[in-house]
Every structure is written in C-alpha cells, then in structure tokens.
Amino acid sequence: MSIGLGIFLFVIGAVLRFALRVQAAWIDLELVGDLLMGAGVVVVILGLVLMLRKRSTVTTVHTAVDPQSGESVASRKTDVDPLP
C-alpha cells in the first residue's frame, strides 16, 4: 500500500511541476510539485525497506516427563530476532 501511495504522490507532484501552467498568486505550484515528488520517493523507499526487512521466528518445544507425578510437561519458547 505504501508503495502505491508513494507512486501516487510522485505522479501528482510531477503533474503539478511539469504539466500545469496555471499561475496562482498565493501558492507556488512548482514547489508543491517538488515537495510531493520528494515525499513520494521517501514513501516508496520506506515501503520497500519495510517490505524487504528480514524477521525470523524460532519456536522451540521441549517435552519431558515429570518424575514425581509421571505427567508429561511441555514448554514452548518463541524468539523473534530484532532488527539489525
């Protein structure tokens, strides 16, 4: 979703920067286009980084028999590797 939003922002910014020839006294449309294109690039890069980051989960299950009661005891441990 963030990659699509970044592309959308970039396209709208490019239209404002290069395609429109409207003059407004209260806003600089070329500057707004530049800002939107920059924001679009940042959002696409962030989206790619978040999509491609590696996260691994390790689940370990130990099963043992309690010597006093004779019941089976299971313990489960899950580790998630933090980001580097």
C-alpha positions as CSV (number, residue, x, y, z in Angstrom):
1,M,0.0,0.0,0.0
2,S,2.8,2.4,0.8
3,I,4.5,1.8,-2.5
4,G,1.3,2.7,-4.3
5,L,0.8,5.8,-2.2
6,G,4.4,6.9,-3.0
7,I,3.9,6.4,-6.7
8,F,0.6,8.3,-6.5
9,L,2.3,11.2,-4.7
10,F,5.1,11.3,-7.2
11,V,2.7,11.3,-10.2
12,I,0.6,14.1,-8.7
13,G,3.8,16.1,-7.9
14,A,5.1,15.6,-11.4
15,V,1.8,16.8,-12.9
16,L,1.9,19.9,-10.7
17,R,5.6,20.5,-11.5
18,F,5.7,19.9,-15.2
19,A,2.2,19.7,-16.8
20,L,0.2,22.5,-15.2
21,R,0.7,26.0,-16.5
22,V,-1.6,27.8,-14.0
23,Q,-0.4,30.8,-12.1
24,A,-1.6,31.3,-8.5
25,A,-0.5,34.3,-6.5
26,W,-0.9,32.6,-3.2
27,I,0.9,29.3,-3.9
28,D,3.9,28.1,-5.9
29,L,2.6,25.0,-7.7
30,E,6.1,24.1,-8.9
31,L,7.4,24.0,-5.3
32,V,4.4,21.9,-4.2
33,G,5.0,19.5,-7.0
34,D,8.7,19.2,-6.0
35,L,7.7,18.5,-2.4
36,L,5.1,15.9,-3.4
37,M,7.6,14.2,-5.7
38,G,10.2,14.1,-2.8
39,A,7.6,12.8,-0.4
40,G,6.6,10.1,-3.0
41,V,10.2,8.9,-3.3
42,V,10.6,8.8,0.5
43,V,7.4,6.8,0.9
44,V,8.4,4.3,-1.8
45,I,11.8,3.8,-0.2
46,L,10.3,3.3,3.3
47,G,7.8,0.9,1.8
48,L,10.5,-1.2,0.2
49,V,12.6,-1.2,3.3
50,L,9.7,-2.4,5.5
51,M,8.7,-5.0,2.9
52,L,12.2,-6.4,2.5
53,R,13.4,-6.5,6.0
54,K,14.1,-9.9,7.4
55,R,12.4,-11.1,10.5
56,S,12.8,-14.7,11.7
57,T,10.9,-16.5,14.4
58,V,12.2,-19.6,16.1
59,T,9.9,-21.8,18.1
60,T,11.3,-24.4,20.4
61,V,9.2,-27.1,22.1
62,H,10.6,-29.2,25.0
63,T,8.6,-32.2,26.2
64,A,9.6,-34.0,29.4
65,V,8.0,-36.4,31.9
66,D,7.7,-35.1,35.5
67,P,9.4,-37.8,37.7
68,Q,7.2,-37.2,40.7
69,S,3.8,-37.3,39.1
70,G,4.5,-39.1,35.9
71,E,2.8,-36.4,33.8
72,S,4.1,-35.1,30.6
73,V,5.3,-31.5,30.7
74,A,5.7,-29.3,27.6
75,S,7.2,-25.9,27.4
76,R,7.2,-23.6,24.4
77,K,9.6,-20.7,23.7
78,T,9.3,-18.3,20.8
79,D,12.2,-16.0,19.9
80,V,11.9,-13.1,17.4
81,D,15.1,-11.8,16.0
82,P,15.3,-8.0,16.5
83,L,16.1,-5.7,13.6
84,P,19.8,-5.3,13.0
